[in-house]
Amino acid sequence: MPSDATQSNKSSDATQANKPESGASGASGGGGVGSKPSDGDLQKQVGKLREDVAGIAEALKGLAGNHAGNARQQAYALRDDLRSQGEQYLRVAQDTATELEEQFSEKVRAEPVKYVLIAAAVGYVYARLFH
């Protein structure tokens, strides 16, 4: 990840930049615990922090964009796969239903009297059950 390396370089630059400045201000301020850094030092540090934060924000923005793009591509691929599988299952079901219909029609044409009697019996049982 180049952004992590860039970030660590920025952090080490900030650390190196702060060391001489703090030493210089320590020498002029007496080097005591209560000495305060000058306004110029603080402004430099704030500017460096702003640069670091901007770099981090850009890195996070890039990572989020990459992850969102990958997730979108995977979702579209999954959608397309599911659609093609569903269409295939539908075609198989339609073909099977058509074959069964044709087989039944052939049986009825071969023995029409038998199937008329079966239909009459089913109708009689239906009428007895629901009346």
C-alpha positions in Angstrom: 0.0 0.0 0.0 1.8 3.1 -1.1 -0.4 5.4 0.9 0.7 3.7 4.1 4.4 4.2 3.2 3.7 7.8 2.3 2.0 8.3 5.6 4.8 6.8 7.6 7.3 9.0 5.6 5.2 12.1 6.5 5.1 11.1 10.1 8.9 10.5 10.3 9.4 13.9 8.5 7.2 15.6 11.0 9.2 13.9 13.9 12.5 15.0 12.3 11.3 18.5 11.7 10.1 18.8 15.3 13.3 17.7 16.8 15.6 20.5 15.7 12.9 23.1 16.2 12.3 21.9 19.8 16.0 21.9 20.4 16.4 25.4 19.1 13.5 26.8 21.0 14.7 24.9 24.1 18.1 26.6 23.8 16.5 30.1 23.4 13.9 29.5 26.0 16.2 28.1 28.6 15.3 24.5 28.0 13.2 24.2 31.1 10.0 22.2 31.5 7.9 25.4 31.5 9.4 26.8 28.3 6.9 27.5 25.5 7.5 27.0 21.7 7.4 30.1 19.6 4.5 31.0 17.4 6.4 30.2 14.3 7.2 26.7 15.6 3.5 26.1 16.4 2.4 27.4 13.0 4.9 25.0 11.3 3.7 22.1 13.3 0.0 22.9 12.6 0.8 23.2 8.9 2.5 19.8 8.9 -0.4 18.3 10.8 -2.8 19.7 8.2 -0.7 18.1 5.4 -0.7 14.8 7.3 -4.4 14.8 7.8 -5.1 15.8 4.2 -2.8 12.8 3.1 -4.7 10.5 5.4 -8.0 11.7 4.1 -7.0 11.2 0.5 -5.7 7.7 1.3 -9.0 6.7 3.0 -11.0 8.3 0.2 -9.1 6.2 -2.4 -9.5 3.0 -0.4 -13.2 3.6 0.1 -13.6 4.2 -3.6 -11.8 1.0 -4.5 -13.8 -1.1 -2.1 -17.1 0.4 -3.2 -16.2 -0.2 -6.9 -15.2 -3.9 -6.1 -18.4 -4.5 -4.2 -20.5 -3.0 -7.0 -18.8 -5.2 -9.6 -19.4 -8.3 -7.4 -23.0 -7.4 -6.9 -23.6 -6.9 -10.6 -21.8 -10.2 -11.4 -23.9 -12.1 -8.8 -27.1 -10.5 -10.2 -26.3 -11.5 -13.7 -25.5 -15.1 -12.6 -28.7 -15.4 -10.7 -30.7 -14.0 -13.6 -29.2 -16.5 -16.0 -29.8 -19.4 -13.6 -33.4 -18.3 -13.1 -34.0 -18.1 -16.8 -32.5 -21.5 -17.3 -34.6 -23.1 -14.6 -37.7 -21.4 -16.1 -36.9 -22.8 -19.6 -36.4 -26.3 -18.1 -39.7 -26.1 -16.3 -41.6 -24.9 -19.4 -40.1 -27.7 -21.5 -41.0 -30.3 -18.9 -44.6 -29.0 -18.6 -44.9 -29.0 -22.4 -43.6 -32.6 -22.6 -46.0 -33.8 -19.9 -48.9 -32.1 -21.7 -48.0 -33.7 -25.0 -47.7 -37.2 -23.3 -51.1 -36.8 -21.6 -52.7 -35.7 -24.8 -51.3 -38.7 -26.6 -52.6 -41.1 -23.9 -56.1 -39.5 -24.1 -56.2 -39.8 -27.9 -55.1 -43.4 -27.6 -57.8 -44.4 -25.1 -60.5 -41.7 -25.1 -63.2 -43.8 -23.4 -61.0 -44.7 -20.5 -60.2 -41.1 -19.8 -63.8 -39.9 -20.2 -64.8 -42.5 -17.5 -61.9 -41.4 -15.3 -63.0 -37.8 -15.6 -66.6 -38.7 -14.8 -65.5 -40.6 -11.7 -63.4 -37.7 -10.5 -66.3 -35.3 -11.1 -68.7 -37.6 -9.1 -66.3 -37.8 -6.1 -65.7 -34.1 -6.2 -69.5 -33.4 -6.2 -70.0 -35.8 -3.3 -67.2 -34.2 -1.2 -68.2 -30.6 -1.7 -72.0 -30.7 -1.6 
